[in-house]
Every structure is written in structure tokens, then in C-alpha cells.
Amino acid sequence: MFRNFKLVSQVIFGRGSFNQLNDILGEKRSSSNTCMVFLVDDVFKDKPLQARVPVKSGDLLIWVNVDDEPKTKYVDALTEKVRGHRAASAGGQLPDGVIGIGGGAAMDLAKAVSLMLTNPGSSVDYQGWDLIKNPAVYHVGIPTLSGTGAEVSRTTVLTGPERKLGINSDYTVFDQIVLDPELTVDAPPVQRFWTGMDCYIHCIESLQGTFLNEFSKSYGEKSLELCQKIFLNDWRDEFNDKLMMASYCGGMSIAYSQVGVAHAMSYGLAYILGVHHGIGNSIVFDYLSEFYPDGVREFKEMVARNGVEIPRNLTAGLSDQKMEKMVDVALGLAPLWENALGPDWKNIMTRQRTRDLYERM
């Protein structure tokens, strides 16, 4: 059986393409009671980008905070806020669309809210694979950071009360993405590095995975080539465009395959310690020479060249209970481990081996 997976329906790329957002959304607005919901990273509040967001009468703009990784509780609260807005203004009618503007976390929130507006219950109920039953409302992703691949992925990564696990579904995929490299120009270099390493690690895990096929390989190799060009050289303005395309291709490289050990273990770090995704991947990957020797060697070179310090000793002093919960979260991501180690992964990656790796961090 071959997977018949969903792709982003429409893509616009180029510097200044954000200026066409009003026209893009105009085609989706209903003739009456129109409403677009904008979920925008609050780092842009009172900044020039705020004035460029095409908010119309009846629309709802919500400044979202992503200091912490997206949580199911936050998704549910945002969903209720949107429902309350529509109940007051349009008798409960669904909005015409949800637009996420920001890094991977902001885009994940937009994907999650667009799903929960059409599916009953809590977002906790849908953490897993293909549990969503109803299509999302029209939703748009606009990255202001490059590297996460959230703009093209079929998951919205959420931390719930019991685990960190995405809502993985064909319905999660954005209907439209706007890839405007100008939006990433002012990103802090260290933050750009962490998200870029998320992209780099996507490629390494995909290209060395047991699920690898020519589709994934083609995207992964191009993304890896771009990451190497960017992070093994001095930064140049043109790299904003290249990193945005590396992110796109890196996300596509795992669409028909999977990620691997670094992502699985970073989920445990995030759940227990609240470590952000790109940083968490880097912390873990630094210790994975036994799984990805060439990738880790090159990664260390990128770290040194870019003058970045990887956080150390995060797990020192953790209680036995928390350490075991990290192991639970990591080993609960079976597709990632199977891609990394094959169908016999449970006999290869024992609980003790997983815990030993965490203790080194």
C-alpha cells in the first residue's frame, strides 16, 4: 500500500509576496458575515508587520504567545475565543479562514485551531495519527522563521497533559502558504540557527531512515545541500531565500518518510523541561554519533562556525520519575523509531539505552 498524502494546495514564493495576502484571502471571504482569524506571534505587536496584516471589519486578530511550546490547553482556549467571537457576530457561523503568522509554533497553533473549529472535544483527543474526522476550515501558514517545515507538514506539534505528540492528519496540511523571505530578514541569528538545525536534522534523519524512497531522497538531498551552503559559510542576505526553500524541501523530505532518533528524544525534553523544538533537537543530536556519525560531525562544525553554545547538563538532578516519563514520551513515538532503526527497533532501543542517552544531556 502506498500513502496517498496531502500536499499544500497553493504556494506563493518571493520577496514581497506577503503584500498579496489581502487578494489571496479576498477569494475566500464569504459575501456576508465575513471573518478571517489571524493568529500572529506577539513578538510582532506594535512592530511594522502589524500594520501590514490585512484585517477587515469583522475579522479577529489574536496575538499568540509562543514563549512556551504550543499546549493543548492553549489551543482549546484559542478555539473557544474564536467561537465566542463568531457567536456574538455571526450566530456561531464558522470563520472563513485561520491564518498563522510567525515561526513553527504560531503556524502549529493556526493548524490546530482550524481543526478544532470543525471537530468536537479537546485537542487532546486528537494527539496521534489520523484521528481527525472532519476537514479543517481554510487555513494559511506564513512563516517568519525558516527551518521548522511546519508550513508543509501534516502535523501540529502539541504538548498535552500526558505527552507531547502532534495531531497528524491530512486535514492538518495548510491550504495556502505564503513564503516571503523578507519576513525572516530581522530574525535573531541564534534563533535562525536553531530553526535551521531543525531543518538540517530533518534531512539527516530522513536520508538515513529505513522509510527512505526516491521522493523523500530528492527533497532531502536538496535541502541538505542548501543547509550546508548556508551554515558552513558566512551569512549573506541571499541565505534568507535559500533557508526558506531548505525548510520547504526539508519538510517535504519527511512527508513520505519520517524523522528519527533526535526528534523522538527531543519530544521527551520538551515535555518535561519545556525545551523548544529546534534547541531540543540540537541538544539531542549532539550525542547521536552512534546513529548519525557523519551528520553529527558536520553539525558540530556548523555549531562552532556559527558561535552557538548548546545548553548542557539539562537532565542533571532530574528525579527518577521525570526521567522515566521522558523515556515514556520518547519511546511512544513508534513511527520515528521504526524509520531510524527498522521494525526491530524495540529490541535495539531499550528503555535503559534511552535513559542512558538522556543522562548524558
C-alpha positions in Angstrom: 0.0 0.0 0.0 1.3 3.4 -1.0 0.4 6.5 1.0 -1.8 9.0 -0.9 -0.7 12.0 1.1 -1.9 15.6 1.1 0.2 18.5 -0.2 -0.3 22.2 0.4 -2.8 23.2 -2.3 -1.3 26.6 -3.1 2.1 28.2 -2.6 3.3 31.7 -3.3 7.0 32.5 -3.0 9.1 35.6 -3.3 10.2 38.7 -1.6 7.2 41.0 -1.1 4.6 38.2 -1.7 3.1 38.9 1.8 1.7 42.1 0.1 -0.7 39.9 -1.9 -2.3 38.3 1.2 -5.3 40.6 1.0 -6.0 39.5 -2.5 -5.5 35.8 -1.6 -7.9 36.0 1.3 -10.4 38.0 -0.7 -11.1 35.0 -2.8 -12.1 33.0 0.3 -14.2 35.6 2.1 -18.0 34.9 2.1 -20.3 37.6 0.8 -21.8 38.3 4.2 -20.5 38.0 7.8 -17.0 37.5 6.5 -14.4 36.7 9.1 -10.7 35.8 8.9 -8.9 34.9 12.1 -5.3 36.0 12.3 -3.1 34.2 14.9 0.1 36.3 15.0 3.2 35.8 17.1 3.1 38.6 19.7 6.7 39.4 19.0 5.3 41.5 16.1 2.9 43.5 18.3 3.5 47.2 17.7 6.0 46.4 15.1 5.8 47.4 11.3 4.4 44.0 10.4 1.3 44.7 12.4 0.1 47.4 10.1 0.6 45.1 7.1 -1.8 42.4 8.3 -5.0 42.9 6.2 -7.5 42.9 9.0 -11.0 43.8 7.9 -14.2 44.7 9.8 -15.5 41.5 11.4 -12.1 39.9 11.5 -10.4 38.7 14.6 -6.7 39.3 15.3 -5.2 37.3 18.2 -1.7 37.9 19.4 -0.4 34.4 20.4 2.4 33.9 22.8 4.9 31.1 22.0 7.4 31.6 24.8 6.4 28.0 25.6 5.8 25.2 23.2 2.2 25.0 22.0 -0.1 23.3 24.5 -3.4 21.5 24.0 -4.9 23.7 26.8 -3.9 26.9 24.8 -5.3 25.5 21.6 -8.6 24.8 23.3 -8.7 28.3 24.8 -8.0 29.9 21.4 -10.7 27.8 19.8 -13.2 28.9 22.3 -12.2 32.6 21.8 -12.8 32.2 18.1 -16.2 30.5 18.7 -17.2 33.2 21.1 -16.3 35.9 18.6 -18.4 34.2 15.9 -21.3 33.5 18.3 -21.5 37.2 19.0 -21.1 38.4 15.5 -22.5 35.7 13.2 -24.6 33.3 15.2 -21.9 30.7 15.5 -21.0 30.5 11.8 -17.5 29.3 11.2 -14.9 31.8 10.2 -13.8 31.9 6.5 -10.3 31.1 7.5 -7.5 30.9 10.0 -4.1 32.5 9.2 -1.0 31.7 11.2 1.9 34.3 11.1 5.1 33.5 12.9 7.5 30.7 13.5 6.7 27.0 13.6 4.8 27.3 16.9 2.5 30.0 15.6 1.8 28.1 12.5 1.1 24.9 14.6 -1.4 26.9 16.6 -3.2 28.0 13.5 -3.4 24.5 12.1 -4.7 23.2 15.4 -7.4 25.8 15.9 -8.5 25.4 12.3 -9.0 21.7 13.0 -10.7 22.1 16.4 -13.3 24.5 15.0 -14.7 21.6 13.0 -14.1 18.7 15.3 -15.7 18.2 18.8 -14.0 17.8 22.1 -10.5 18.8 23.1 -7.3 18.8 21.0 -6.0 16.2 23.5 -8.4 13.7 21.9 -6.7 14.0 18.5 -3.0 13.7 19.5 -1.9 10.8 17.4 -2.2 9.7 13.8 -5.3 10.2 11.6 -7.8 10.7 14.4 -9.3 13.8 12.9 -12.7 13.1 11.2 -13.8 16.5 9.8 -11.8 18.7 7.4 -10.4 22.0 9.0 -11.6 25.4 8.0 -9.5 27.1 5.3 -6.1 27.8 6.8 -3.0 29.7 5.7 0.6 29.5 7.0 3.0 32.4 6.8 6.5 31.7 8.2 8.6 34.5 9.7 11.3 32.0 10.6 12.7 29.3 8.3 13.6 25.7 9.2 10.8 24.0 11.0 9.0 22.8 7.9 5.7 23.5 9.7 4.5 25.2 6.6 4.3 21.9 4.7 3.9 19.2 7.4 0.8 17.2 8.2 1.3 17.6 11.9 0.7 20.3 14.5 3.0 19.5 17.4 1.3 19.9 20.8 2.2 19.2 24.4 -0.8 17.7 26.3 -1.3 16.7 29.9 0.2 13.2 29.3 2.6 13.6 26.3 4.0 15.7 23.5 2.5 14.4 20.3 1.2 16.0 17.2 -2.2 16.0 15.6 -1.1 14.1 12.5 -3.6 14.2 9.7 -4.1 15.1 6.0 -6.6 17.7 7.2 -3.8 19.4 9.2 -1.9 20.5 6.0 -2.3 24.2 5.1 -4.5 25.1 2.1 -2.2 28.0 1.3 1.3 29.1 2.3 3.0 32.5 1.7 6.8 32.2 1.6 8.2 35.7 1.7 11.9 35.7 2.6 11.7 39.4 3.6 9.7 38.4 6.7 12.7 36.5 8.0 15.4 39.1 7.5 15.3 40.5 11.0 15.2 37.1 12.8 17.8 36.9 15.6 20.8 34.9 14.3 20.8 32.4 17.2 17.0 31.7 16.7 17.6 31.4 13.0 20.3 28.8 13.7 18.1 26.7 15.9 15.3 26.5 13.4 17.9 25.9 10.6 19.2 23.0 12.6 15.7 21.6 12.8 15.7 21.6 9.0 19.2 20.1 8.8 18.3 17.3 11.2 15.1 16.6 9.3 17.3 15.9 6.3 19.8 13.7 8.1 17.1 11.6 9.7 15.1 11.2 6.5 18.1 10.4 4.3 19.3 7.7 6.7 15.9 6.3 7.6 14.5 2.9 6.7 11.5 4.6 5.1 13.6 6.4 2.6 12.4 6.4 -1.0 13.4 8.5 -4.1 10.6 11.0 -3.4 12.0 11.8 0.1 15.6 11.5 -1.0 15.2 14.1 -3.8 13.8 16.7 -1.4 16.1 15.8 1.4 19.3 16.0 -0.7 18.4 19.4 -2.0 17.5 20.7 1.5 20.8 19.3 2.9 22.8 20.9 0.1 21.2 24.3 1.0 21.8 23.9 4.7 25.4 23.1 4.1 25.9 26.1 1.9 24.2 28.3 4.5 25.7 27.1 7.8 29.2 26.3 6.6 29.7 29.8 5.2 29.4 33.4 6.5 25.8 34.6 6.5 24.7 36.6 3.4 21.3 38.2 2.8 20.5 35.7 -0.1 20.6 32.9 2.5 17.2 34.1 3.8 15.7 32.9 0.4 17.8 29.7 0.5 16.9 28.8 4.1 13.2 29.3 3.3 13.4 26.8 0.4 15.6 24.5 2.5 12.8 24.5 5.1 10.2 23.7 2.5 12.2 20.9 1.0 13.2 19.6 4.4 9.5 19.4 5.4 8.7 17.6 2.1 11.5 15.1 2.7 9.8 13.7 5.7 6.3 13.9 4.2 6.7 10.5 2.6 9.1 9.1 5.2 9.8 10.2 8.8 12.2 11.8 11.2 14.2 9.7 13.7 16.1 9.5 17.0 16.8 13.2 17.6 13.1 14.2 17.1 11.8 11.3 19.2 14.1 12.2 22.1 13.6 15.9 21.8 9.9 15.4 22.5 10.8 14.0 25.9 13.0 17.0 26.7 10.2 19.4 25.6 7.5 17.6 27.7 9.5 17.5 30.9 11.7 20.6 30.6 9.9 22.8 28.2 12.8 22.9 25.8 11.9 24.5 22.4 11.9 22.2 19.5 14.9 23.4 17.5 17.1 23.7 20.6 15.9 20.3 21.8 16.8 18.6 18.5 20.2 20.2 18.7 20.8 19.2 22.3 20.0 15.6 21.4 21.7 15.4 18.1 25.0 16.4 19.6 25.0 13.0 21.4 23.9 10.8 18.4 27.2 9.9 16.8 26.4 6.2 17.1 23.3 6.7 14.9 24.3 9.5 12.6 28.2 9.8 12.6 28.7 11.9 9.5 25.7 14.2 10.3 26.8 14.8 13.9 30.4 15.6 12.8 29.1 18.2 10.3 26.6 19.5 12.8 29.4 20.2 15.3 31.3 22.1 12.6 28.2 24.2 12.0 27.8 24.9 15.7 31.5 26.0 16.0 31.4 28.2 12.9 28.2 30.0 14.0 29.5 30.6 17.5 26.5 28.9 19.1 26.6 27.2 22.5 24.5 24.2 23.0 22.9 24.0 26.5 24.4 21.4 28.8 23.5 19.5 31.9 19.8 19.9 31.4 18.9 16.5 32.9 21.3 16.7 35.9 19.3 16.3 39.1 16.1 15.2 37.5 14.0 12.9 39.6 13.7 9.2 38.7 10.0 9.8 37.9 10.7 12.7 35.5 13.5 10.7 33.8 11.2 7.7 33.3 8.5 10.0 31.9 10.9 11.4 29.4 11.7 7.9 28.3 8.0 7.1 28.0 7.3 10.1 25.8 10.3 9.3 23.5 9.5 5.6 23.1 5.9 6.4 22.5 6.8 7.7 19.0 6.9 4.3 17.3 7.0 5.6 13.6 10.1 7.7 14.3 12.0 4.8 15.9 11.0 2.4 13.1 12.3 4.8 10.5 15.5 5.2 12.4 16.2 1.6 13.4 13.8 -0.6 11.4 10.9 -2.9 12.6 13.0 -4.5 15.3 13.6 -1.1 17.0 12.1 -2.1 20.4 14.9 -4.6 20.9 17.5 -2.1 19.7 16.4 1.0 21.6 15.7 -0.4 25.1 14.5 1.8 28.0 17.9 1.7 29.6 19.7 2.7 26.4 17.3 5.6 26.0 17.7 6.7 29.6 21.5 6.5 29.3 21.4 8.9 26.5 19.2 11.4 28.4 21.5 11.2 31.4 24.4 12.3 29.1 22.5 15.5 28.3 
